[in-house]
Amino acid sequence: DVVMGGVSSSTFVDGTWNGVVSDSNSGGFVGIRSTPMPTPLDFSDCKGVQLRFKGERNKLFKFVVRDSTDFNGVCWTSTFGGDFRLGDECTVKIPLDKMIPTIFARTVPNQTIGKNNIV
């Protein structure tokens, strides 16, 4: 958000992501992007991903995984939220077969997620 003039901030330490999203200065997002893992995860036997977080009313969240090390390649995305109560512990299950393949927020047709190569 800061690169766009906003003031939101976050940290990711020991597997926990914490932050504050602010709509000041027309901002309103935080994100994490990592380098590809040296050994890809094999989700072949998985139906999806489960996320736990504290609720935030009227906020949308976007979850993204990749099955390629191409920096600007296809992202598998899911958007959720908007109906959580502030501070409530929430659990969201995201089915892998419902994730949408995108590049720069545009849907990419005819793609199949490489479940054995989540990077």
C-alpha positions, 0 to 999 in steps of 0.5 A: 500500500505504501508504494501507492501512497497509502499507510497500511502496514504488515509483518510476517514473522514465524508463520503469522501475518499481522498488520493494519489496513488503513484507507487513509490517502486512498490506500487500503491493502497489505500483501505478502509475496515470497520467493518460490520455495526451494522444494515445491509443495505437493497438494495432489492429495489435497482438496483445498486450503484452510485459513484462520484469521480474525474477522474484519467487517466489510473487508475483502481478502484475496488468497493467491497460490502459484504453480510456476516460478514465473514471476509474472505467471499465472496466479491461482486466486480466491476472493472472500470476506465482507461478512465477518464480524470484527475480531471474530476468529474465522476459518475459510476453506478454499477448494483448489478446484474453485480457484481462478487462474489470473495474470494481473487480475485478468482470468486466463482460460483453459488452465489447470492448477499443477497441484503437485507443484505449489511454489 
